[in-house]
Amino acid sequence: MEKRLMTPADIYNLTYVGDAQISPDGKLVAYVREKRDQAVDKQQTEIWLAPAAGGVERQLTAGPTDSLPRWSPDGRTLAFVSDRSGKPQLHLITVNGGEAARLETEQEVAGAPVWSPDGKRIAYLSSVDEPLQAGDLVYAGAPTAKVAPKGEQKAEKPAIKVVSTFHHKFDGGGFFGRKEPRLFVVPAEAGKQEAKQVSPVGIRCDGPSWSPCGKFLVAAVAPPADDAGRAFYVRNIALFHLDSGAVTYVLKERESPTYSPTFSPDGKYLAFSGHTGPFTWLHDNMDVWVLDISTEAYPYAFADARNLSATLDRSLGGVYSETSHMGGLAMFGPLLWSNDSRDVLAVFADRGDAVLYACHLNGDNPTRLTGTGPLAVGSFSVAVNGDIAMGAATPATPDEIYLLDKGHLRQLTGANAALLAKVALQKVEKFTYAGADGWEMEAWLVYPAGYEPGKRYPTVLDIHGGPTGLWGNGFSTSWQVLAAAGYAVVATNPRGSQGYGKKHTFGCVNDWGGKDFIDIQNGVDEAVKRGVADPDRLGVTGWSYGGFMTCWTVTQTHRFKAAVAGACVSNLDDMANTSDIGSHFLEFEFGLPWEKLEKLAAHSPIRHMHHCTTPVLLLHGESDLRCPPHQSEQVYTVLKRNGQTAALVRYPDEPHVFQRPSHQVDRLERMVAWFGHYLS
């Protein structure tokens, strides 16, 4: 049977697999399957089981919103999170299946359940309202509503939002007002349970972990929100004494990020991720650190900790993956110990791969555990026998679940096997070239469907976000859709991208649109030199920082005949004061906005947009708090004011990364149509 080409509608046909959790005995792997349901226009998630020895996978829960499965220590029960009751709650189900039982708590559950070592309790995070303090004059809420006269219907009014803290919103979550993440512990029993709040008011928690003895919980914590907002990035480590309620800070006061604290199985050490550079977590390498806590001489100086991954010159994290949101890889973890307490396992971004490394307590250089072939590792977990389950992808294979057994990697699932038997995927090839200053750069070339050597093709340059994001050996639906439509795709990792060391990552600080722009354009030149890209039929696209660079590109050169800018940044001064992270993010990139107004203006596409003659399609979510939608509005207004070709598409209720499957499909369809019109 002849295979067909991939279309935007295949978003509904793909199965997205992630959050691999191996049972303690290493015999089963629980994981999450996600499908885009066209009828309800939502993602639907279910929990499945795969035998580690190989064999038939089976569905464990019916969905449609089941996620974050975690094994009990005895391996008999899975706890997971579902909002099937109307709000996110813990649920328990035995490995044999049957009906899941709800563990009902007053609070909504935010994040994965964390079992105590004896299996009798579960820790979880929940966002709760800070109590009003004496002297507070404003708060997030509405005045007391007046009672409507009898017989009259009371009109519903939108909630009034009043904010008094620096950080009061976050993309995807909206305006959270006085809500802050708190740590709770609840008995691991079905039915209505009263949870105990472990973290006191004024301490915001992230990523809890149990001590082996079960007497303590450890978590990354932030100080109370302050007017400068720096606490949003800074983290310390707190030890919560469950019997006394006392809180012990593990480290002396920190001015840099610290995340993912995890006890060693023998209880003598604490591993965590962090760095010693500027307070934002986006730029410096996030390394694996370990602290000897056997003396219990709290608080320790940060100098007492050892950096186990310093020789890598790489940062914790992964490459672009379409399932990275599924309980998988965070920017700062997870960190998992080997059962003999000798190694800390973590995933690092490494030249386009997401690689699982073992960082050794004895000081040896980290050992690469996942081979040298193209692979993007996402979530992973470790069994008692040392076997590792992971979600991973390649450019030709959407994410599946794999088992790493004594160095041998075996694929356990085939969630997309039936689809890939019908759909032809196009070849993806990595190449290197010289960027600005002769720096070696990496890029990916996706060949168009029906490619014939010696023939040139219309080519789309796809620019990643960040700027510290990176393209790599993950699977990209958008690349395959463009290639199926007859386009070659060029995707570069210019300076600013992670995965190539600190010098590379810091390469575009204070220079957006400078040498990073040259790096990117040189990548296009290389695709032309290779005889694939047609220099007269070039398009450019990107999302977020990629949207910034798309807008910047069309003001600096006329070589591109069409552009599609997604969730763009066009006005850096405006971005610094309206984005949920913009103030500190751009303070590091350029300096304090009021001190660098001219610098920000010079590097803002909006300042140069009157030079643009390229047709530009702008796509933006109306609920985007990361790159607010008026960033696209400003570009659109200038282009139309100057009589240029432009269109603006606003997607209702969408944050920075689109959630509705219909909008994800629409975005791809419009992009293909725009390039089809101008590059044909």
C-alpha positions as CSV (number, residue, x, y, z in Angstrom):
1,M,0.0,0.0,0.0
2,E,1.4,3.4,-1.0
3,K,1.8,5.7,2.0
4,R,0.1,9.1,2.1
5,L,1.6,12.4,3.2
6,M,1.2,13.9,6.6
7,T,-1.4,16.7,6.9
8,P,-2.3,19.2,9.7
9,A,-5.3,17.0,10.5
10,D,-3.0,14.2,11.6
11,I,-2.7,16.0,14.9
12,Y,-5.9,14.2,15.6
13,N,-4.4,10.9,14.5
14,L,-1.1,11.0,16.4
15,T,-0.9,9.4,19.9
16,Y,1.3,11.4,22.2
17,V,3.2,9.2,24.7
18,G,5.1,10.2,27.8
19,D,5.7,10.2,31.6
20,A,7.3,6.7,31.8
21,Q,7.1,5.3,35.3
22,I,8.7,1.9,35.9
23,S,7.4,-0.3,38.8
24,P,9.7,-0.9,41.7
25,D,10.2,-4.5,40.7
26,G,11.0,-3.5,37.1
27,K,8.2,-5.6,35.5
28,L,5.8,-3.0,34.3
29,V,6.0,0.6,33.0
30,A,3.0,2.9,33.5
31,Y,2.8,5.8,31.1
32,V,0.4,8.3,29.7
33,R,-1.3,8.3,26.3
34,E,-2.7,11.5,25.0
35,K,-5.0,12.0,22.0
36,R,-6.5,15.1,20.5
37,D,-10.3,14.6,20.5
38,Q,-11.8,16.4,17.6
39,A,-15.4,16.1,18.9
40,V,-14.7,17.9,22.2
41,D,-11.7,19.9,20.9
42,K,-9.5,18.9,23.9
43,Q,-6.6,16.6,24.8
44,Q,-7.7,13.4,26.3
45,T,-5.3,11.4,28.5
46,E,-5.3,7.8,29.7
47,I,-2.9,5.7,31.7
48,W,-1.5,2.5,30.1
49,L,0.8,-0.3,31.2
50,A,3.5,-2.0,29.2
51,P,5.4,-5.2,30.2
52,A,9.1,-4.4,30.6
53,A,9.9,-7.8,29.1
54,G,7.9,-6.9,26.0
55,G,4.4,-7.9,25.0
56,V,1.0,-6.4,24.7
57,E,0.3,-3.1,26.3
58,R,-3.0,-2.6,28.1
59,Q,-5.1,0.4,29.1
60,L,-5.4,0.8,32.8
61,T,-7.7,3.9,33.1
62,A,-10.5,5.2,31.0
63,G,-9.6,8.8,31.0
64,P,-10.3,11.4,29.8
65,T,-8.1,13.4,32.1
66,D,-5.9,10.9,33.9
67,S,-2.2,11.7,34.2
68,L,0.9,11.7,36.5
69,P,0.8,8.0,37.5
70,R,3.2,7.1,40.4
71,W,3.8,3.7,41.9
72,S,3.4,2.8,45.5
73,P,6.6,1.4,47.1
74,D,5.2,-2.1,47.1
75,G,4.3,-1.8,43.4
76,R,0.6,-2.9,43.9
77,T,-1.0,0.5,43.5
78,L,-0.8,3.5,41.2
79,A,-1.7,7.0,42.4
80,F,-2.6,9.4,39.7
81,V,-4.3,12.8,39.2
82,S,-7.7,13.3,37.4
83,D,-10.3,16.0,37.4
84,R,-13.1,13.5,36.6
85,S,-14.9,14.7,39.7
86,G,-14.8,18.3,38.7
87,K,-11.4,19.4,40.1
88,P,-7.9,17.8,40.1
89,Q,-7.9,15.1,42.7
90,L,-5.8,12.0,43.7
91,H,-7.0,8.6,42.6
92,L,-5.8,5.1,43.5
93,I,-6.0,2.0,41.3
94,T,-4.5,-1.4,41.7
95,V,-2.2,-2.8,39.0
96,N,-4.9,-5.4,38.2
97,G,-7.2,-2.6,37.1
98,G,-10.8,-2.2,38.0
99,E,-12.5,1.1,39.1
100,A,-10.2,3.8,40.4
101,A,-11.0,5.1,43.9
102,R,-10.9,8.8,44.6
103,L,-8.8,10.1,47.4
104,E,-10.8,13.2,48.1
105,T,-9.2,16.3,49.5
106,E,-10.5,19.9,50.0
107,Q,-7.6,21.2,47.9
108,E,-7.0,20.8,44.2
109,V,-3.9,18.8,43.4
110,A,-1.2,20.5,41.4
111,G,1.5,18.2,40.3
112,A,2.4,14.5,40.7
113,P,1.7,12.5,43.9
114,V,4.7,11.6,46.0
115,W,4.5,8.4,48.0
116,S,6.1,8.1,51.5
117,P,8.6,5.3,51.8
118,D,6.2,3.1,53.8
119,G,3.4,3.7,51.3
120,K,1.0,5.1,54.0
121,R,1.0,8.7,53.0
122,I,1.1,10.8,49.8
123,A,2.5,14.3,49.5
124,Y,1.3,16.8,46.9
125,L,1.2,20.5,46.1
126,S,-1.8,22.7,45.9
127,S,-2.2,26.4,45.2
128,V,-4.0,28.2,48.1
129,D,-4.9,31.7,48.9
130,E,-2.5,33.7,51.2
131,P,-4.5,35.0,54.2
132,L,-4.9,38.7,54.4
133,Q,-2.5,40.4,56.7
134,A,-3.2,43.3,59.0
135,G,-2.9,46.5,57.0
136,D,-3.6,45.0,53.6
137,L,-5.7,47.5,51.7
138,V,-6.2,45.6,48.5
139,Y,-6.6,42.0,47.5
140,A,-7.6,39.8,44.6
141,G,-11.4,39.5,44.8
142,A,-14.7,41.3,44.4
143,P,-16.7,43.3,46.8
144,T,-19.6,41.6,48.6
145,A,-22.5,41.2,46.1
146,K,-25.8,42.8,46.9
147,V,-28.8,40.6,47.2
148,A,-31.1,40.9,44.1
149,P,-34.7,41.8,44.8
150,K,-37.1,38.9,45.0
151,G,-38.1,37.7,41.6
152,E,-35.2,39.3,39.8
153,Q,-32.3,37.3,38.4
154,K,-28.9,38.3,39.6
155,A,-26.6,39.1,36.8
156,E,-23.3,37.3,36.8
157,K,-20.3,39.6,36.9
158,P,-16.7,38.8,36.0
159,A,-14.4,38.7,39.0
160,I,-12.6,42.0,39.8
161,K,-8.8,41.4,39.7
162,V,-6.8,43.5,42.2
163,V,-3.1,42.8,42.5
164,S,-0.5,44.0,45.1
165,T,2.4,41.6,44.4
166,F,5.0,41.8,41.7
167,H,4.3,38.3,40.4
168,H,0.6,37.9,40.0
169,K,0.2,36.1,36.7
170,F,1.7,33.2,34.8
171,D,1.1,32.1,31.2
172,G,-1.2,29.1,31.0
173,G,-2.5,29.7,34.5
174,G,-3.7,33.3,34.2
175,F,-3.9,35.8,37.1
176,F,-3.4,33.9,40.3
177,G,-3.6,36.9,42.7
178,R,-2.7,35.8,46.2
179,K,-2.5,32.0,45.4
180,E,0.8,30.3,46.3
181,P,1.9,26.7,46.1
182,R,1.7,24.9,49.4
183,L,2.8,21.4,50.4
184,F,0.3,18.9,51.9
185,V,0.4,15.3,53.2
186,V,-2.6,13.0,53.2
187,P,-3.2,9.3,54.2
188,A,-3.0,7.1,51.1
189,E,-6.5,5.8,51.5
190,A,-9.5,6.1,49.3
191,G,-12.4,8.3,50.5
192,K,-12.6,11.7,52.0
193,Q,-9.4,12.6,53.8
194,E,-8.2,15.6,55.7
195,A,-4.9,16.7,54.4
196,K,-2.2,18.3,56.6
197,Q,-0.5,21.4,55.4
198,V,3.2,20.9,55.8
199,S,4.6,24.2,54.5
200,P,3.7,27.3,56.6
201,V,2.4,30.5,55.2
202,G,5.1,32.6,53.5
203,I,7.0,29.6,52.0
204,R,6.2,28.7,48.4
205,C,7.1,25.1,47.5
206,D,8.2,23.3,44.4
207,G,9.2,19.6,43.8
208,P,8.8,17.7,47.1
209,S,10.7,14.6,48.0
210,W,10.6,12.2,51.0
211,S,13.6,11.3,53.2
212,P,14.3,7.5,53.3
213,C,13.2,7.4,57.0
214,G,9.9,9.1,56.2
215,K,10.3,11.8,58.9
216,F,11.0,14.7,56.6
217,L,9.9,16.2,53.3
218,V,12.4,18.3,51.3
219,A,11.4,20.9,48.7
220,A,12.7,23.8,46.7
221,V,11.2,26.9,48.3
222,A,11.0,30.5,47.5
223,P,10.7,33.4,50.0
224,P,7.5,35.4,50.1
225,A,6.7,37.4,47.0
226,D,8.5,40.8,47.2
227,D,8.1,44.1,45.3
228,A,11.2,43.4,43.2
229,G,9.9,40.0,42.2
230,R,13.3,38.4,42.3
231,A,12.0,35.6,44.6
232,F,10.2,34.2,41.5
233,Y,13.5,32.8,40.3
234,V,15.6,32.4,43.5
235,R,15.1,29.1,45.4
236,N,16.5,27.6,48.6
237,I,16.0,24.1,50.0
238,A,13.8,23.5,53.0
239,L,13.5,20.5,55.2
240,F,10.0,20.0,56.7
241,H,9.9,18.1,60.0
242,L,6.6,16.2,59.9
243,D,6.3,15.5,63.6
244,S,7.2,18.9,65.0
245,G,6.2,21.1,62.1
246,A,9.6,22.8,62.2
247,V,11.3,24.1,59.0
248,T,15.1,23.9,58.5
249,Y,16.8,25.6,55.7
250,V,19.4,23.3,54.1
251,L,21.5,26.1,52.5
252,K,22.4,29.6,53.6
253,E,20.6,32.4,51.8
254,R,20.7,31.9,48.0
255,E,20.6,34.5,45.2
256,S,20.5,31.9,42.4
257,P,18.2,29.1,41.4
258,T,18.1,25.8,43.3
259,Y,15.6,23.0,42.3
260,S,14.7,19.3,42.5
261,P,16.2,18.4,45.9
262,T,16.3,14.6,46.3
263,F,17.6,12.4,49.1
264,S,20.0,9.6,48.3
265,P,18.6,6.1,49.3
266,D,21.0,5.9,52.2
267,G,19.9,9.3,53.5
268,K,23.5,10.7,53.6
269,Y,23.3,13.0,50.6
270,L,21.0,15.5,49.0
271,A,21.2,16.0,45.2
272,F,19.8,19.2,43.6
273,S,20.0,21.2,40.5
274,G,21.2,24.8,40.3
275,H,23.9,27.2,39.3
276,T,25.9,30.1,40.8
277,G,25.3,32.7,38.0
278,P,22.7,35.4,37.6
279,F,19.4,34.8,39.3
280,T,17.4,33.8,36.2
281,W,17.4,30.1,35.4
282,L,17.3,30.4,31.6
283,H,20.9,31.2,30.8
284,D,23.5,29.6,33.0
285,N,24.1,25.8,33.0
286,M,21.8,24.1,35.4
287,D,24.1,21.5,36.9
288,V,23.8,18.5,39.2
289,W,25.0,19.3,42.7
290,V,25.3,17.0,45.8
291,L,25.6,17.9,49.4
292,D,26.8,15.7,52.3
293,I,24.1,16.2,55.0
294,S,25.2,13.4,57.3
295,T,26.5,15.9,59.8
296,E,23.1,17.7,59.9
297,A,25.0,21.0,60.3
298,Y,22.3,23.1,58.8
299,P,22.4,25.6,57.1
300,Y,25.3,24.6,54.8
301,A,27.2,27.0,52.7
302,F,26.7,26.5,49.0
303,A,30.4,26.0,48.8
304,D,30.0,22.8,50.7
305,A,28.1,21.3,47.7
306,R,30.0,19.6,44.9
307,N,29.1,20.0,41.2
308,L,29.0,16.6,39.6
309,S,28.4,17.7,36.1
310,A,30.8,20.6,35.7
311,T,33.0,18.9,33.2
312,L,30.0,18.4,30.8
313,D,29.6,22.1,30.1
314,R,25.9,21.3,29.4
315,S,22.7,22.3,31.0
316,L,19.9,20.1,32.5
317,G,17.0,20.0,30.1
318,G,15.9,18.6,26.8
319,V,15.3,19.4,23.2
320,Y,12.0,20.3,21.5
321,S,9.5,17.5,22.2
322,E,5.8,17.3,21.6
323,T,5.2,15.4,24.9
324,S,7.4,17.5,27.1
325,H,4.3,18.7,29.0
326,M,3.3,15.1,30.0
327,G,4.9,14.9,33.5
328,G,8.2,14.6,31.8
329,L,11.4,16.6,31.7
330,A,11.5,19.9,33.5
331,M,14.1,22.6,32.9
332,F,15.8,21.7,36.2
333,G,15.2,18.0,36.6
334,P,14.1,15.4,37.6
335,L,17.1,14.0,39.4
336,L,17.0,10.3,40.4
337,W,19.5,8.4,42.4
338,S,20.9,4.9,41.7
339,N,19.8,2.5,44.3
340,D,23.4,2.2,45.7
341,S,23.6,6.0,46.3
342,R,26.6,6.2,44.0
343,D,25.2,8.1,41.0
344,V,22.6,10.8,40.2
345,L,20.8,10.3,36.9
346,A,19.7,13.3,34.9
347,V,19.0,14.4,31.3
348,F,21.1,17.1,29.7
349,A,20.7,18.9,26.4
350,D,23.7,17.9,24.4
351,R,24.2,19.1,20.8
352,G,20.7,18.4,19.6
353,D,20.2,15.3,21.7
354,A,18.5,15.0,25.1
355,V,20.9,12.6,26.8
356,L,20.6,10.6,30.0
357,Y,23.8,10.8,32.0
358,A,25.0,9.2,35.3
359,C,26.8,11.8,37.5
360,H,29.1,10.0,39.8
361,L,29.5,10.7,43.5
362,N,33.2,9.6,43.3
363,G,34.1,12.6,41.1
364,D,34.5,10.7,37.8
365,N,33.3,12.5,34.7
366,P,29.6,11.9,34.0
367,T,28.8,8.7,31.9
368,R,26.5,8.9,28.9
369,L,23.9,6.2,29.3
370,T,21.9,6.6,26.1
371,G,24.1,5.9,23.0
372,T,25.3,8.2,20.4
373,G,22.5,8.0,17.9
374,P,19.8,10.7,17.5
375,L,17.5,10.5,20.5
376,A,15.5,13.0,22.6
377,V,14.9,11.5,26.1
378,G,12.0,13.0,28.0
379,S,10.7,11.5,31.2
380,F,12.5,8.6,32.9
381,S,12.3,6.5,36.0
382,V,14.5,3.8,37.7
383,A,13.5,0.4,39.1
384,V,15.1,-1.3,42.1
385,N,17.1,-3.6,39.8
386,G,18.5,-0.5,38.0
387,D,16.5,-0.8,34.8
388,I,15.4,2.6,33.4
389,A,12.2,3.4,31.6
390,M,12.0,6.5,29.5
391,G,10.0,8.3,27.0
392,A,12.0,9.2,23.9
393,A,11.7,10.3,20.3
394,T,13.7,10.5,17.1
395,P,13.2,12.7,14.0
396,A,11.5,9.8,12.3
397,T,9.6,8.4,15.4
398,P,7.2,10.2,17.6
399,D,7.7,9.7,21.4
400,E,7.4,6.1,22.5
401,I,8.4,4.2,25.8
402,Y,11.8,2.5,25.9
403,L,13.6,0.3,28.5
404,L,17.3,0.7,29.1
405,D,18.4,-2.7,30.5
406,K,22.1,-3.1,31.2
407,G,23.0,-0.7,28.5
408,H,20.6,-2.1,25.9
409,L,17.7,0.1,24.7
410,R,14.5,-1.7,23.8
411,Q,11.3,-0.1,22.5
412,L,8.2,-1.2,24.6
413,T,5.4,0.6,22.9
414,G,4.1,1.2,19.4
415,A,1.4,3.8,19.9
416,N,1.9,5.2,16.5
417,A,2.8,2.1,14.6
418,A,-0.5,1.9,12.7
419,L,-0.4,5.5,11.7
420,L,3.2,5.3,10.5
421,A,2.3,2.3,8.4
422,K,0.0,4.6,6.4
423,V,1.9,8.0,6.5
424,A,5.2,8.7,4.9
425,L,7.7,10.7,6.9
426,Q,10.3,12.8,5.2
427,K,14.1,12.6,5.8
428,V,15.6,14.8,8.5
429,E,19.4,15.4,8.3
430,K,21.7,17.2,10.7
431,F,24.5,19.3,9.3
432,T,27.1,21.8,10.5
433,Y,28.3,25.1,9.1
434,A,30.2,28.2,10.1
435,G,28.3,30.9,11.9
436,A,29.5,34.4,12.8
437,D,33.1,34.6,13.9
438,G,33.6,31.2,12.5
439,W,31.7,29.4,15.3
440,E,30.6,25.9,14.4
441,M,26.8,25.8,14.2
442,E,24.4,22.9,14.0
443,A,21.2,22.8,11.9
444,W,18.6,20.3,10.6
445,L,17.4,20.0,7.0
446,V,14.1,18.3,6.3
447,Y,13.8,17.2,2.7
448,P,10.6,17.8,0.9
449,A,8.3,15.0,-0.2
450,G,9.4,13.6,-3.5
451,Y,12.8,15.1,-3.3
452,E,15.0,14.7,-6.3
453,P,18.7,15.4,-6.1
454,G,19.8,18.4,-8.1
455,K,16.4,20.1,-8.0
456,R,15.8,23.1,-5.8
457,Y,12.8,23.5,-3.6
458,P,10.9,26.3,-1.8
459,T,12.3,26.4,1.7
460,V,11.0,27.5,5.1
461,L,13.4,28.7,7.8
462,D,12.0,27.6,11.2
463,I,13.5,29.6,14.2
464,H,13.2,28.2,17.7
465,G,12.1,30.0,20.8
466,G,14.1,31.0,23.9
467,P,16.6,32.2,22.8
468,T,17.8,29.4,25.0
469,G,15.6,26.8,23.4
470,L,17.0,24.4,20.9
471,W,16.0,22.2,18.0
472,G,17.2,18.7,18.0
473,N,16.5,15.0,17.4
474,G,12.9,15.1,18.6
475,F,9.8,14.6,16.4
476,S,8.2,17.7,14.8
477,T,4.7,17.5,13.3
478,S,5.1,21.0,11.8
479,W,8.3,20.0,10.0
480,Q,6.7,16.9,8.6
481,V,3.6,18.8,7.5
482,L,5.7,21.5,5.7
483,A,7.8,18.8,4.1
484,A,4.7,16.9,3.0
485,A,3.5,20.2,1.3
486,G,6.6,20.3,-0.8
487,Y,8.9,22.5,1.3
488,A,12.4,21.9,2.5
489,V,12.8,23.0,6.2
490,V,15.9,24.5,7.7
491,A,16.1,24.7,11.5
492,T,19.3,26.2,13.1
493,N,20.7,26.4,16.7
494,P,22.3,29.8,16.6
495,R,24.2,31.3,19.5
496,G,21.9,31.6,22.5
497,S,20.8,28.0,22.2
498,Q,21.4,25.5,25.0
499,G,23.3,22.3,24.4
500,Y,26.6,23.7,23.2
501,G,28.2,25.1,26.4
502,K,28.1,28.4,28.3
503,K,29.9,30.4,25.7
504,H,27.4,29.5,23.1
505,T,24.4,30.0,25.3
506,F,25.5,33.5,26.4
507,G,26.5,34.4,22.8
508,C,23.5,36.6,22.1
509,V,23.1,38.3,25.5
510,N,22.8,42.1,24.8
511,D,22.8,41.3,21.1
512,W,19.4,40.0,19.9
513,G,19.3,40.3,16.2
514,G,23.1,40.6,15.9
515,K,25.4,37.7,15.5
516,D,22.6,35.2,16.2
517,F,20.9,36.6,13.1
518,I,24.1,36.0,11.1
519,D,24.3,32.5,12.4
520,I,20.8,31.8,11.2
521,Q,21.3,33.3,7.8
522,N,24.5,31.4,7.3
523,G,22.5,28.2,7.9
524,V,20.1,29.2,5.1
525,D,23.1,29.9,2.9
526,E,24.4,26.4,3.6
527,A,21.1,24.9,2.5
528,V,21.3,26.9,-0.7
529,K,24.9,25.8,-1.2
530,R,23.9,22.2,-0.8
531,G,21.6,22.6,-3.8
532,V,18.3,22.0,-1.9
533,A,17.0,25.4,-1.0
534,D,15.8,27.7,-3.8
535,P,17.2,31.2,-2.9
536,D,14.3,32.8,-4.8
537,R,11.6,31.0,-2.8
538,L,12.4,31.4,0.9
539,G,10.0,31.7,3.8
540,V,10.7,32.3,7.5
541,T,8.7,31.4,10.6
542,G,9.1,31.0,14.3
543,W,7.3,31.1,17.6
544,S,8.1,33.3,20.7
545,Y,11.8,34.3,20.4
546,G,11.4,32.7,17.0
547,G,8.6,35.1,16.3
548,F,10.9,38.0,17.4
549,M,13.6,36.8,15.0
550,T,11.0,36.3,12.2
551,C,9.9,40.0,12.6
552,W,13.6,41.1,12.9
553,T,14.6,39.2,9.8
554,V,12.0,40.8,7.5
555,T,13.3,44.2,8.6
556,Q,16.9,43.4,7.9
557,T,16.7,41.6,4.5
558,H,14.3,41.2,1.6
559,R,15.5,37.7,0.7
560,F,12.4,36.0,2.3
561,K,9.2,36.2,0.2
562,A,6.8,35.3,3.0
563,A,6.9,35.2,6.8
564,V,4.7,33.7,9.5
565,A,5.4,35.1,13.0
566,G,3.9,33.2,15.9
567,A,3.5,34.8,19.4
568,C,6.1,37.3,18.4
569,V,8.1,39.8,20.5
570,S,8.3,43.1,18.6
571,N,8.8,45.8,21.3
572,L,11.3,44.9,24.0
573,D,10.7,47.8,26.3
574,D,7.0,47.0,26.2
575,M,7.7,43.3,26.7
576,A,9.8,44.0,29.8
577,N,6.9,45.6,31.6
578,T,4.0,43.4,30.5
579,S,5.2,39.8,30.2
580,D,4.8,37.4,33.1
581,I,8.6,36.9,33.0
582,G,9.8,39.8,30.9
583,S,11.1,42.1,33.5
584,H,13.9,39.9,35.0
585,F,14.4,38.0,31.8
586,L,15.2,41.1,29.7
587,E,17.0,42.7,32.7
588,F,19.5,39.9,32.3
589,E,19.6,40.1,28.5
590,F,20.0,43.9,28.2
591,G,19.8,45.5,31.6
592,L,17.2,47.5,33.5
593,P,14.7,48.8,31.0
594,W,14.7,52.4,32.2
595,E,18.4,52.4,31.9
596,K,18.6,50.8,28.5
597,L,15.6,52.3,26.7
598,E,17.6,53.2,23.5
599,K,19.3,49.8,23.5
600,L,16.0,48.0,23.8
601,A,14.5,50.2,21.0
602,A,17.4,49.6,18.7
603,H,16.9,45.8,19.0
604,S,13.1,45.9,18.7
605,P,11.7,44.9,15.3
606,I,9.0,47.5,15.7
607,R,11.6,50.2,15.4
608,H,12.6,48.9,12.0
609,M,9.3,47.5,10.7
610,H,8.7,50.3,8.3
611,H,11.5,48.8,6.2
612,C,9.6,45.5,5.8
613,T,8.2,44.6,2.3
614,T,7.7,40.9,3.1
615,P,4.1,39.6,3.4
616,V,3.7,38.8,7.1
617,L,1.1,36.5,8.7
618,L,0.9,37.1,12.5
619,L,-0.6,34.4,14.8
620,H,-1.2,35.0,18.5
621,G,-3.2,33.6,21.4
622,E,-5.4,36.2,23.1
623,S,-4.6,34.9,26.6
624,D,-0.8,34.8,26.0
625,L,0.8,36.3,29.1
626,R,4.4,35.4,28.1
627,C,4.4,37.4,24.8
628,P,1.2,39.5,25.1
629,P,-0.9,39.7,21.9
630,H,-0.4,43.4,21.5
631,Q,3.2,42.6,20.4
632,S,1.7,41.3,17.2
633,E,-0.9,44.1,17.1
634,Q,1.9,46.7,16.9
635,V,3.6,44.9,14.0
636,Y,0.3,44.6,12.1
637,T,-0.5,48.3,12.6
638,V,2.8,49.5,11.3
639,L,2.7,47.2,8.3
640,K,-0.9,48.2,7.3
641,R,-0.1,51.9,8.0
642,N,2.7,51.6,5.4
643,G,0.5,49.8,2.9
644,Q,2.3,46.4,3.2
645,T,0.7,42.9,3.0
646,A,-0.2,41.6,6.5
647,A,-2.8,39.5,8.2
648,L,-3.4,39.0,12.0
649,V,-5.1,35.9,13.4
650,R,-6.1,36.0,17.1
651,Y,-7.0,32.7,18.8
652,P,-9.4,33.1,21.7
653,D,-8.5,31.8,25.2
654,E,-5.1,30.5,24.0
655,P,-2.0,31.0,26.1
656,H,1.5,31.1,24.7
657,V,1.4,27.5,23.6
658,F,-1.9,26.6,22.0
659,Q,-4.1,24.0,23.9
660,R,-7.1,23.5,21.6
661,P,-6.4,20.9,18.9
662,S,-8.6,22.8,16.4
663,H,-6.3,25.8,16.9
664,Q,-3.2,23.7,16.5
665,V,-4.6,22.4,13.2
666,D,-5.7,25.8,12.1
667,R,-2.2,27.3,12.8
668,L,-0.6,24.7,10.5
669,E,-3.2,25.0,7.8
670,R,-2.8,28.8,7.7
671,M,1.0,28.5,7.6
672,V,1.0,26.1,4.7
673,A,-1.6,28.2,2.8
674,W,0.4,31.5,3.4
675,F,3.7,29.9,2.1
676,G,1.8,28.2,-0.7
677,H,0.5,31.5,-1.9
678,Y,3.7,33.4,-1.8
679,L,6.4,30.8,-2.5
680,S,4.6,28.8,-5.3
